[in-house]
Amino acid sequence: MNKSELIVALAKKENLTKQKAEEVINTIFDSMVDALLTGERIEIRGFGSFMVREYGSYTGRNPKTGESISVSPKKLPFFKVGKEMKKIVDN
């Protein structure tokens, strides 16, 4: 399911216009992005949690040339699935 399909599903389920459903979805996603940017953890019980993980710098290797390269530190979003969602998907 992509964002457009999610908007259509919300509009149908809650009897909203597509425009209103898109507003709701965009507000939720924007709020989640803002929370992650400020270092907050997002937990949706039964679904999972989102957080930002920090990775340090390390020496990597260019697979094409074999040359060693320095990889700078970075922050990446990380999702950890909840126990209940794990159970539902596994059955």
N, C-alpha and C positions, 0 to 999 in steps of 0.2 A: 504494500500500500504506500502510495506517495502522498504528498501534501494535498494535492488536488482531490484525490480520492477520499482523504480524511475529511476535507471540507464538505464534500458531497454527502458523505455518511452522516456527519453531524447535522447538516441541514435537514436531511430526511428524518433522522431519529428525533430531533427536537423541534421539527416543523418550523425551521428558520429559513430566511432567504439565504442564498449562497453568499451574498455580500456580508450579511450579519455573521454567518458561520465562519467566513474567512477572517473577519475582524477578531472573533473569539480565538481562533487558532493562532493568528499572528500575535495577539496579545500574550497568549500563553508562551509561545516560543520566544518572543522578545524578552519576557520576564525571566525565562530560564537562562537565556544568553547573558542578560544583565547580572543575574545571580552568579553565574560561573565566572564572569569577568571580575567580580569583586571577591572571588575566592570562596563563595558560599557553596555548600553541598546541597543538592536537591534530592529529597527522598520522597518517592511516591509509593506508599505502603502497598504491598502485594504486586507491585510492578518492578521496581528497582530504584537505583540511585545513580545520580550523575555527579561527577566531581572533576576537578582539574588535577592532573598528575604532573609533577615536575620531573623532568629527566635531566641528569647531568651531562656534561660534555664527555665525549669519548673519542678514541681513535678508530675510525672505520676504514673500509677498503673499497676502492672503486672496483666493482666487479668486472668492468670492461678492460681496465688497464692493470689492475692489481696494485695500483698506487695507494699508499696510505694517505688518508685525509682526516682532518680534524672536524668532528661534528660538534656544533655548538649546542649549549643547553637549550631545552625547549619545554613548553607547557602544552599538554594535549588533553582534550576532553576524554573522560573515561566513563563507561557505563557498566554497572554491576547489576546483573539481574537478581530480582527478589526470589525468595524461596517459593512463594506461592506461584509465581509466573513460571519458574523452573518446573514445578510439579505439573502445571497445566500443559505445558508444551511437551513434557516427557511422556505423557499418557497417550 
